[in-house]
Amino acid sequence: MIWVAAAGPAMNILLAAISVALLWLVFHAGRAAPQWLVALLWSSVEINLVLAVLNMWPIPPLDGSRVAVGVLPPPPGAAAVAAVAVRVDFRLCDFRDRAAAGV
């Protein structure tokens, strides 16, 4: 799940790098480039870097929260809470089965 969540910001960084490479080619081509092309490539770099940074914030709808959940260890009491929840669920299922059987 970490890799899937990190794919979005990684793609933003890759697109920014491609835009920088194209911008470098435009400047070193030897002839004057149209101003709109330079502005377009520079805007692409800025937008993709901002999106990569904002998307990695650990706020639940963003990808950064999924990466943080995958990287950080679980809280100390999470295993005990999960075990109690499973026991309670099994007991409720047992009561429902007994009620359905008429016991």
C-alpha positions as CSV (number, residue, x, y, z in Angstrom):
1,M,0.0,0.0,0.0
2,I,3.0,2.3,0.6
3,W,4.1,2.0,-3.0
4,V,0.7,2.7,-4.4
5,A,0.3,5.8,-2.2
6,A,3.8,7.0,-3.0
7,A,3.2,6.6,-6.8
8,G,1.3,9.8,-7.1
9,P,3.9,12.1,-5.6
10,A,6.7,10.2,-7.4
11,M,5.0,10.8,-10.7
12,N,4.7,14.5,-9.9
13,I,8.5,14.6,-9.2
14,L,9.2,12.7,-12.4
15,L,7.0,15.1,-14.4
16,A,8.8,18.0,-12.8
17,A,12.2,16.5,-13.7
18,I,11.1,15.9,-17.3
19,S,9.9,19.5,-17.5
20,V,13.3,20.7,-16.2
21,A,15.1,18.6,-18.8
22,L,12.9,20.1,-21.6
23,L,13.5,23.6,-20.2
24,W,17.3,23.0,-20.2
25,L,17.0,21.8,-23.9
26,V,15.0,24.9,-24.8
27,F,17.6,27.2,-23.2
28,H,20.6,25.4,-24.8
29,A,19.0,24.8,-28.3
30,G,21.0,27.8,-29.7
31,R,18.0,29.7,-31.0
32,A,15.4,31.8,-29.3
33,A,12.5,29.8,-27.9
34,P,8.9,31.1,-27.8
35,Q,8.2,32.8,-24.5
36,W,5.0,30.7,-24.0
37,L,7.0,27.5,-24.1
38,V,9.4,28.7,-21.4
39,A,6.4,29.8,-19.3
40,L,4.6,26.5,-19.8
41,L,7.6,24.4,-18.8
42,W,8.3,26.5,-15.8
43,S,4.7,26.4,-14.7
44,S,4.8,22.6,-15.1
45,V,7.8,22.4,-12.8
46,E,6.2,24.6,-10.1
47,I,2.8,22.9,-10.2
48,N,4.2,19.4,-10.1
49,L,6.6,20.1,-7.2
50,V,3.8,21.8,-5.2
51,L,1.4,18.9,-5.8
52,A,4.1,16.4,-4.7
53,V,4.7,18.3,-1.5
54,L,1.1,18.9,-0.7
55,N,0.1,15.3,-1.5
56,M,2.7,14.0,1.0
57,W,1.2,15.8,4.0
58,P,0.0,13.2,6.5
59,I,-3.7,14.3,6.3
60,P,-6.1,11.3,5.9
61,P,-7.5,11.9,2.4
62,L,-4.0,12.6,1.0
63,D,-1.4,10.0,0.0
64,G,1.0,11.1,2.8
65,S,-1.3,9.6,5.4
66,R,-1.2,6.2,3.7
67,V,2.6,6.3,3.5
68,A,2.8,7.3,7.2
69,V,0.5,4.4,8.2
70,G,2.6,2.0,6.3
71,V,5.9,3.2,7.6
72,L,5.1,4.0,11.2
73,P,4.7,1.1,13.8
74,P,1.1,0.5,15.1
75,P,0.2,2.1,18.4
76,P,1.1,-0.1,21.5
77,G,-2.5,-1.0,22.4
78,A,-3.7,-1.7,18.9
79,A,-3.1,-5.5,19.1
80,A,-5.0,-5.8,22.4
81,V,-7.9,-3.7,21.1
82,A,-8.1,-5.8,17.9
83,A,-8.0,-9.1,19.9
84,V,-10.9,-7.9,22.2
85,A,-12.9,-6.8,19.1
86,V,-12.5,-10.2,17.5
87,R,-13.6,-12.0,20.7
88,V,-16.6,-9.7,21.1
89,D,-17.5,-10.3,17.4
90,F,-17.3,-14.1,17.8
91,R,-19.4,-14.0,20.9
92,L,-22.1,-11.9,19.1
93,C,-22.1,-14.3,16.2
94,D,-22.5,-17.2,18.7
95,F,-25.5,-15.4,20.3
96,R,-27.0,-14.8,16.9
97,D,-26.5,-18.4,15.9
98,R,-28.1,-19.7,19.1
99,A,-31.1,-17.3,18.7
100,A,-31.6,-18.5,15.2
101,A,-31.5,-22.1,16.3
102,G,-34.0,-21.4,19.1
103,V,-31.6,-22.4,21.9
